[in-house]
Protein backbone atom coordinates (compact mmCIF):
# COMPACT_ATOMS: atom_id res chain seq x y z
CA UNK A 1 0.00 0.00 0.00
CA UNK A 2 1.26 3.42 -0.82
CA UNK A 3 0.80 6.24 1.64
CA UNK A 4 -1.16 9.26 0.40
CA UNK A 5 -0.71 12.52 2.30
CA UNK A 6 -4.22 13.88 3.07
CA UNK A 7 -3.00 17.44 3.75
CA UNK A 8 -3.28 20.03 0.96
CA UNK A 9 -0.05 21.28 -0.57
CA UNK A 10 0.47 24.94 0.49
CA UNK A 11 2.37 25.78 -2.70
CA UNK A 12 -0.52 24.72 -4.94
CA UNK A 13 -3.49 25.82 -2.77
CA UNK A 14 -4.90 29.26 -3.52
CA UNK A 15 -5.99 31.58 -0.72
CA UNK A 16 -3.37 30.61 1.85
CA UNK A 17 -1.14 33.17 3.51
CA UNK A 18 2.54 32.48 4.09
CA UNK A 19 2.73 30.06 6.98
CA UNK A 20 -0.48 28.25 5.99
CA UNK A 21 -3.10 30.60 7.49
CA UNK A 22 -6.35 31.55 5.77
CA UNK A 23 -7.10 35.28 5.29
CA UNK A 24 -10.48 36.64 6.48
CA UNK A 25 -13.27 35.96 3.97
CA UNK A 26 -11.54 32.99 2.35
CA UNK A 27 -12.83 29.45 2.56
CA UNK A 28 -10.25 27.02 3.92
CA UNK A 29 -9.28 24.14 1.63
CA UNK A 30 -11.29 20.96 2.00
CA UNK A 31 -9.63 17.93 3.48
CA UNK A 32 -9.09 15.00 1.18
CA UNK A 33 -10.33 11.52 1.89
CA UNK A 34 -8.02 8.92 3.33
CA UNK A 35 -8.41 5.56 1.56
CA UNK A 36 -6.38 3.76 4.24
CA UNK A 37 -8.67 4.90 7.07
CA UNK A 38 -11.03 2.43 8.72
CA UNK A 39 -10.87 -1.23 9.65
CA UNK A 40 -9.69 -3.86 7.24
CA UNK A 41 -12.21 -6.43 6.06
CA UNK A 42 -10.29 -9.56 7.02
CA UNK A 43 -13.08 -11.67 8.53
CA UNK A 44 -16.76 -11.39 7.72
CA UNK A 45 -18.71 -13.95 9.78
CA UNK A 46 -22.14 -15.07 8.63
CA UNK A 47 -25.13 -13.57 10.35
CA UNK A 48 -28.04 -15.55 11.68
CA UNK A 49 -28.76 -18.38 14.06
CA UNK A 50 -26.63 -21.49 14.22
CA UNK A 51 -28.42 -24.78 13.57
CA UNK A 52 -27.90 -26.15 17.10
CA UNK A 53 -29.51 -23.35 19.15
CA UNK A 54 -32.33 -22.92 16.63
CA UNK A 55 -33.13 -26.65 16.75
CA UNK A 56 -33.10 -26.60 20.56
CA UNK A 57 -35.53 -23.65 20.67
CA UNK A 58 -37.90 -25.36 18.21
CA UNK A 59 -37.81 -28.67 20.14
CA UNK A 60 -38.48 -26.92 23.46
CA UNK A 61 -41.35 -24.94 21.92
CA UNK A 62 -42.94 -28.12 20.56
CA UNK A 63 -42.57 -29.85 23.94
CA UNK A 64 -44.18 -26.93 25.81
CA UNK A 65 -47.03 -26.77 23.30
CA UNK A 66 -47.56 -30.55 23.58
CA UNK A 67 -47.62 -30.31 27.38
CA UNK A 68 -50.30 -27.62 27.39
CA UNK A 69 -52.32 -29.47 24.74
CA UNK A 70 -52.22 -32.66 26.81
CA UNK A 71 -53.12 -30.70 29.95
CA UNK A 72 -56.10 -29.08 28.20
CA UNK A 73 -57.28 -32.45 26.91
CA UNK A 74 -57.14 -33.97 30.43
CA UNK A 75 -59.27 -31.09 31.77
CA UNK A 76 -61.89 -31.52 29.05
CA UNK A 77 -62.17 -35.30 29.27
N, C-alpha and C positions, 0 to 999 in steps of 0.2 A: 504494500500500500504506500502510495506517495502522500506526503504531508502537504496540505494546502493551507496557506496562511489566510485566515478569515479577515484579517485587518485590511482596511483600504490602504493603498499606497499614497502617501502624502504628496509625492511628486506629480502624480497623475490625477489627483482629486481636486476639482475646482472648488473654490470657496473656502479653503483653509488658509489660516494665517500662518506665518512662520512659527514653528513650534507645535503645530497641529491643532490650534484653537479654531473655533468657528466664530466669525464676526456676527454682531447683532443683525437679525433679519435674515440670516442664511439658514437653510435647512442642513442639518448635519448629514453626512453620508450614511446610507443604510448599511447595516451589517450584512455580510454575505452568509450563506448557509454553510454548515459544516457537515460534509457527507460522512465523516468518521464519527460523528456524535451519536450516542444512543447505544443500547445493548446489541450485541451480536446475536443473530438467530442461529444458535448452535444446536439447540434441542427444542423441538416443538411437540410436546406430548399430546396424545389424543384426548379429546374432551368427552365426557359422558360417564356413564356408570359401567363398572366392571361387571362381568357376567356373574361372578360369585355373589356379591352383595345383592344384586338385583334378583337373582334366583332365590336367595334367602328371604328377601322381603315378600316376594310373591308367594312362596310356600307358607310363610307365617300368616299372610293375609288369608289364604285359602283355609288354613287350619282354624283361624279365629272365626271366619264366616261359617265353616262347617259346625263348629261348636255352638254358635248361636242358633243356627238352623236346627240342630238336634235338640237344643234346649227348648226352642219354640215348639217343636213337634211333640216333645214330652208333656208340655203344658196343655196343648190342645187335646191330645189323646188321653 
